[in-house]
């Protein structure tokens, strides 16, 4: 099937979905999420609490482990006219649904709510889910990328814990000291750093160097990682593997995910969002903490925000919005925060002991909040998910390969330029 035909078919599917109902009784809603078993359990705890607080209400939780499969299942359910009443989406993936107008905008409902106000939430999270100034989905999370570090390995290497304001050079020195051949076979058994070779991990380094990933976050027309600032960031990122060998190689990367390697004590540092916290808290005898990303010319990190979106075709909007009020309001936000999964988008809850969790790891959970002023984000245009899908294999190829680093930005631009054109609205007829 040609690209143009796929676009027509997808558009028809979404248009049909917008006109059809999701079925079922009035006392139950279906909520679809994606995530690991630990993440899924966090939302199960939330759903159970909602049911307890709402006699007669039932939440049917649908869990799809992989984010890509989650989006694909949503597309299929909309095309079949039976989408879930609510679904959890990252802002980098919600644009394709917002553009098809299959989402019931939350903004008008929020203005009528007696339980919460927009002013209660971080604007950085809210803004990432707007279309034409209208809030489409209600964010549950405002995570940032941080550096998880193994306190035992740092102490064994004689390294001080990373602190706010540490530099790229400090990161590299620590990663080199942590990388070790512990059994004398000539191969590293412990690596200093784990970072996925993806655009979402490269971006903060580009911004920290004073560069840009796209020409405009609101109305992008292309990627822009072609200048000297961007090249310096790309070079540092790629040479972590190619030159310094402080990151696991391709075969090791393919055989074991980085979170599992960190949990096993064979990775000194891991760059990730808040999502790793729930799993790591459950690992016996693992001593770890978090630090901000190292900085270069300026501090920068990237937004990781998920939101609950309501299907426009839902026949149970009242109950669905009650769940949103509960889940993102003080009570539900506190429940999710206590599971370790989220950095609450609700400001007051994020500053409470429910999130900061004295006595639990990480000891410096405040780091997540301290990074919020330095948040940058990707565009949330309808084609952004596919842009990343095309860019990520290129980043991975360069990370583990030997291609000229100067060509990386060019290859990404060539592979993605047409998708920016597709995302721009057609001119109005004169």
C-alpha positions in Angstrom: 0.0 0.0 0.0 1.4 3.4 -1.0 2.0 6.2 1.6 -0.7 8.4 0.1 -3.2 5.5 0.3 -2.2 4.7 3.9 -2.8 8.3 4.8 -6.3 8.2 3.2 -7.2 5.0 4.9 -6.0 6.2 8.3 -7.9 9.4 7.9 -11.0 7.5 7.1 -10.6 5.2 10.1 -10.2 8.2 12.4 -13.2 10.0 10.9 -15.4 7.0 11.3 -14.2 6.5 14.9 -15.1 10.1 15.8 -18.7 9.3 14.9 -19.1 6.0 16.7 -19.6 5.1 20.3 -17.5 2.9 22.6 -20.4 0.9 23.9 -20.8 -0.7 27.3 -22.7 0.2 30.5 -22.8 3.6 32.2 -21.1 2.3 35.4 -17.8 1.3 33.8 -15.0 2.8 31.7 -12.1 1.3 29.9 -8.7 2.8 30.4 -5.8 1.7 28.1 -2.2 2.3 29.2 1.3 1.1 28.3 4.2 0.2 30.5 6.1 -2.5 32.4 4.4 -4.7 35.0 5.6 -2.3 37.7 4.1 0.7 35.8 0.9 -1.2 35.2 0.6 -2.1 38.9 0.8 1.6 39.7 -2.3 2.3 37.6 -4.0 -0.7 39.0 -3.6 0.7 42.5 -5.0 4.0 41.2 -8.0 2.3 39.6 -8.7 0.3 42.7 -8.7 3.5 44.8 -11.0 5.2 42.4 -13.5 2.3 42.5 -13.4 2.4 46.3 -14.1 6.1 46.3 -16.8 5.8 43.7 -19.3 3.1 44.6 -20.8 1.4 41.6 -17.9 2.6 39.3 -15.7 0.1 37.5 -12.4 0.6 35.7 -11.4 -1.9 33.1 -7.7 -1.5 32.8 -6.1 -2.6 29.5 -2.3 -2.8 29.7 -0.1 -2.9 26.5 3.6 -3.5 27.5 5.2 -1.8 24.5 4.5 1.9 23.7 4.5 1.2 19.9 2.0 -1.6 20.3 -0.1 0.7 22.5 -0.4 3.3 19.8 -1.1 0.7 17.2 -3.8 -0.9 19.3 -5.4 2.6 19.8 -5.4 3.2 16.1 -7.0 -0.2 15.5 -9.6 0.4 18.2 -10.5 3.8 16.8 -10.8 2.4 13.3 -13.1 -0.2 14.6 -15.3 2.3 16.4 -14.5 0.8 19.8 -11.8 2.9 21.4 -11.2 2.9 25.2 -12.9 5.7 27.0 -9.6 7.0 28.3 -6.1 6.3 27.2 -2.6 7.3 28.4 -0.4 9.0 25.9 3.0 10.7 25.9 2.9 14.2 24.4 5.3 13.0 21.7 2.6 10.6 20.5 -0.6 12.3 21.1 -0.5 14.7 18.1 -1.6 12.1 15.5 -4.8 11.6 17.6 -5.4 15.3 18.3 -5.0 16.1 14.6 -7.7 13.6 13.7 -10.1 15.2 16.3 -10.8 11.9 18.0 -9.9 13.4 21.4 -12.5 15.1 23.6 -10.8 18.4 24.7 -10.3 18.4 28.5 -9.9 22.2 28.7 -13.6 23.1 28.7 -14.4 20.4 31.2 -11.6 21.5 33.5 -12.9 25.1 33.6 -16.2 23.7 35.0 -14.6 21.4 37.5 -15.1 22.0 41.2 -12.2 19.7 42.2 -9.2 21.2 40.3 -8.0 24.2 38.4 -5.4 24.6 35.6 -3.4 26.8 38.0 -2.8 23.7 40.2 -0.6 22.1 37.5 2.8 22.7 36.0 2.3 24.8 32.8 5.2 23.0 31.1 3.1 19.8 31.2 -0.2 21.4 30.2 1.3 23.3 27.3 2.6 20.1 25.7 -1.0 18.8 25.4 -2.6 21.9 23.8 -4.0 22.3 20.3 -4.9 25.8 19.1 -4.7 27.0 22.7 -7.1 24.4 24.0 -6.0 21.7 26.5 -6.7 18.3 24.9 -5.5 15.8 27.6 -4.8 16.0 31.3 -1.2 15.4 32.2 -0.4 13.0 35.1 3.4 13.3 34.9 6.1 15.9 34.4 9.3 13.8 34.5 12.6 14.9 33.2 15.7 12.9 32.3 18.2 12.4 35.1 21.2 10.3 35.8 20.6 7.3 38.0 23.9 6.2 39.7 25.0 3.2 41.7 26.3 4.4 45.0 28.2 1.2 45.7 30.1 1.4 42.4 30.8 5.1 42.9 32.3 4.4 46.3 34.3 1.4 45.1 35.8 3.6 42.3 36.6 6.4 44.8 34.2 8.8 43.1 32.2 11.5 44.8 28.5 11.5 44.0 27.6 13.7 41.0 26.3 17.1 42.0 24.2 19.9 40.4 26.4 21.8 37.9 28.6 18.9 37.0 29.9 19.0 33.4 30.2 16.7 30.4 33.9 16.2 31.3 32.9 15.1 34.8 30.4 12.6 33.4 33.1 11.2 31.1 35.7 11.0 33.9 33.2 9.1 36.1 32.2 6.8 33.3 35.8 5.9 32.6 36.6 5.2 36.2 33.5 3.0 36.6 34.1 0.9 33.5 35.9 -2.2 34.5 37.0 -5.7 33.5 36.3 -7.6 36.8 37.3 -11.1 35.7 40.4 -10.4 33.7 39.1 -11.7 30.3 40.0 -8.5 28.5 36.3 -7.4 28.2 34.4 -4.9 30.3 32.0 -6.5 32.7 30.8 -3.2 34.3 30.2 -0.1 32.1 30.2 3.4 33.4 27.1 4.7 31.5 24.0 3.4 30.0 22.2 5.7 27.5 19.9 4.6 24.7 21.0 5.8 21.2 17.8 7.7 20.5 16.8 11.2 19.5 15.2 11.7 22.9 18.5 11.0 24.6 20.6 13.1 22.2 18.4 16.2 22.4 19.4 17.4 25.9 23.1 17.4 24.9 22.3 19.4 21.7 20.3 22.0 23.8 23.0 22.1 26.4 25.6 23.0 23.8 23.4 25.9 22.6 22.0 24.0 19.6 18.6 23.1 18.4 16.9 19.9 17.3 14.2 21.6 15.2 13.7 25.1 13.8 10.6 25.8 15.8 8.9 23.8 18.5 5.4 25.1 17.8 5.5 25.0 13.9 8.6 23.0 12.9 9.6 22.6 9.3 12.8 20.5 9.7 15.4 19.1 12.1 18.4 21.4 12.5 21.3 19.4 13.9 23.8 20.6 11.3 25.7 23.5 12.9 28.9 23.5 14.9 27.1 23.6 18.3 24.9 20.6 17.3 27.9 18.8 15.9 29.9 19.2 19.1 27.0 17.7 21.1 26.6 14.8 18.6 30.3 14.1 18.7 30.4 14.0 22.5 27.4 11.7 22.6 28.6 9.2 19.9 32.2 9.1 21.2 31.0 7.8 24.5 30.7 4.5 22.7 33.0 4.8 19.7 36.1 6.2 21.4 35.7 5.9 25.1 33.9 2.6 25.3 32.1 3.5 28.5 28.7 2.4 27.1 27.8 -1.2 26.3 28.4 -2.4 22.7 25.8 -3.3 20.2 25.6 -7.0 21.0 25.4 -6.3 24.7 22.8 -3.6 24.2 20.7 -6.0 22.1 20.9 -8.9 24.6 20.1 -7.0 27.9 18.2 -3.7 28.4 20.0 -1.0 30.3 17.6 -0.9 33.2 18.2 -4.6 33.9 22.0 -4.1 33.6 21.8 -1.3 36.1 19.6 -3.3 38.5 22.2 -6.1 38.3 25.0 -3.8 39.5 26.8 -3.9 36.2 26.2 -0.3 35.1 27.5 2.7 37.0 25.1 5.3 35.6 21.9 5.2 33.7 20.2 8.1 31.9 16.4 7.7 32.2 13.2 9.4 33.3 11.2 8.8 36.4 9.8 5.5 34.9 12.8 3.5 36.2 12.2 4.4 39.8 9.4 1.9 40.5 11.4 -1.1 39.3 14.7 0.0 41.0 13.0 0.4 44.3 12.1 -3.3 44.2 15.7 -4.5 43.7 17.1 -5.9 46.9 20.4 -4.4 48.2 20.8 -2.0 45.3 22.0 1.4 46.6 21.3 4.1 44.1 20.3 7.8 43.8 19.7 10.4 41.1 21.5 13.5 39.9 20.7 16.1 37.2 22.0 15.7 33.7 25.5 17.1 33.4 25.6 20.5 31.7 27.6 22.3 29.1 27.0 25.9 27.9 23.6 25.9 29.6 21.5 23.5 31.6 18.8 21.6 29.7 16.7 18.5 30.0 13.8 17.1 28.1 10.1 16.7 29.1 8.7 13.3 29.7 5.0 13.8 30.2 2.0 11.5 29.9 -1.6 12.4 30.0 -5.0 10.9 30.2 -6.9 11.5 27.0 -10.7 11.0 26.5 -12.1 9.5 23.4 -14.6 11.9 21.7 -16.8 8.9 20.9 -17.0 7.8 24.5 -20.6 7.4 25.8 -19.4 7.6 29.4 -17.7 11.0 29.5 -19.1 12.0 32.9 -17.5 8.9 34.6 -14.4 9.2 32.5 -13.9 12.8 33.6 -14.5 11.9 37.2 -11.7 9.4 36.8 -9.4 12.1 35.4 -10.3 14.4 38.2 -9.4 11.7 40.7 -6.3 10.5 38.9 -4.7 13.9 38.4 -6.1 15.6 41.5 -4.6 15.6 45.0 -5.7 12.1 46.0 -4.9 10.2 42.8 -1.7 12.1 42.1 -0.5 11.2 45.6 -1.3 7.5 45.0 0.7 7.4 41.7 3.5 9.4 43.3 3.8 6.9 46.2 4.2 4.0 43.7 7.3 5.8 42.4 6.0 6.0 38.9 5.3 9.7 38.4 6.6 13.1 39.0 3.2 14.6 39.7 2.0 17.3 37.3 0.0 18.6 40.3 2.4 21.1 41.8 1.3 20.8 45.5 1.5 16.9 45.4 5.0 17.1 43.7 6.3 19.1 46.7 4.8 16.7 49.3 6.2 13.7 51.1 4.1 11.5 48.8 6.5 12.2 46.0 9.7 13.2 47.9 9.3 10.1 50.0 11.8 10.6 52.9 13.5 7.3 53.7 13.0 5.8 50.2 15.3 5.8 47.2 16.1 8.1 45.5 17.2 10.2 48.5 17.4 13.2 46.2 14.0 13.1 44.5 14.0 16.9 44.6 16.4 16.7 41.6 13.4 15.9 39.3 11.7 19.2 40.5 14.9 21.2 40.3 15.1 20.4 36.6 11.7 21.7 35.7 12.9 25.3 35.0 15.3 23.8 32.4 12.8 21.7 30.6 12.7 21.7 26.8 10.4 19.6 24.7 9.9 18.2 21.2 7.1 19.4 18.9 3.8 17.6 19.4 2.8 17.7 15.7 0.9 14.8 14.3 3.8 13.2 12.6 6.3 13.5 15.4 6.1 9.9 16.5 7.0 8.8 12.9 9.8 11.4 12.8 11.4 9.8 15.9 10.7 6.3 14.4 12.8 7.2 11.4 15.5 9.2 13.3 16.2 6.6 16.0 17.7 3.9 13.8 20.0 6.5 12.3 21.2 7.6 15.7 21.8 3.9 16.6 23.6 3.2 13.4 26.0 6.1 14.0 26.4 5.3 17.7 27.6 1.8 17.1 29.1 2.3 13.6 31.9 4.3 12.0 30.1 6.7 9.7 31.3 10.3 9.7 29.7 12.1 12.6 29.3 15.2 10.5 26.8 13.4 8.3 24.4 12.3 11.2 22.4 15.5 11.2 22.2 15.5 7.4 20.9 11.9 7.3 18.2 12.7 9.9 17.1 15.7 8.0 16.9 13.8 4.7 14.9 10.9 6.4 12.4 13.1 8.1 11.9 16.3 6.0 8.8 15.1 4.2 7.1 14.3 7.5 7.2 18.0 8.6 5.6 18.9 5.3 2.8 16.4 5.9 2.2 17.8 9.4 1.6 21.4 8.2 -2.0 22.3 7.6 -3.2 22.8 4.0 -3.7 26.5 3.1 -7.3 27.7 3.3 -9.1 28.1 0.0 -9.3 31.8 -1.1 
